[in-house]
Amino acid sequence: MENGGAELGGDRVHIATSLSSRAGGVSDRTPATYRPQFRGASYFLCVTQLDRIWNGWRSQYVNEAGAREAGGESSVFTQILASGMDDEATHVVFRGAHTFAILNAFPYTSGHLMVLPYREISNLEDLTAEEASELWPTVTDAVRAMKAAYAPGGVNVGINMGRAAGGSISEHLHVHVVPRWSGDGNFMTAIAEARTLPEPLSFSASKLRAAWPS
């Protein structure tokens, strides 16, 4: 079904718009059949293959991340390591020779872990051979602990490297390990822009420490 250049098919809506601010003008690229006249603006509508995943509660993060200055103070992870606070207070779940695992303070789901090197670096290629050889086995152990502690339906493992990729603490490389269940994005997420978490971070940390491979 086509309507004004917008194709509606199944659960996809394929719409692309571009705004021309030329007073009373219409974009030269606009097909003649799609040239409605507007004061001071025109819209170019066309069919394009684009799927959308709505994640509205992240808008505050996107706005704030763009405003952060590069080369500022050390990362929050470095600050935690230098704070002198114990692992229970900081929700550190595991410490190795070169890497450690810590709970996300703003978890996507309960048990959301991050695995990272002690050294503050931004990119995978910045890892030393020793750091790299310990990082990935630690990620695997995190997945094992998560499955044992939570029995999730699935697990997301990934890196947001760089601000444009969604890295909120892009100056300190970290691997996300997130337990997932079918339907864990319920109406509270969609309507109230809020996540419902059934347990405090301290309880999550205790469960994961107990389940961590020895």
ABEGO torsion letter per residue (X at the ends): XBBGGBBBBEABBBBBBBBBABBGBBBAABBAABBBBBBGBBBBBBBBBBBBBBBAAAAAAAAAAAABBBGBBBBAAAAAAAAGBBAAAAGBABBBAABBBBBBABBABBGBBBBBBABBBABAAABBAAAAAAAAAAAAAAAAAAAAAAGBABBBBBBBBEAAAGBABAABBBBBBBBBBBGABBAAAAAAGBBBBABBAAAAAAAAAAABBX
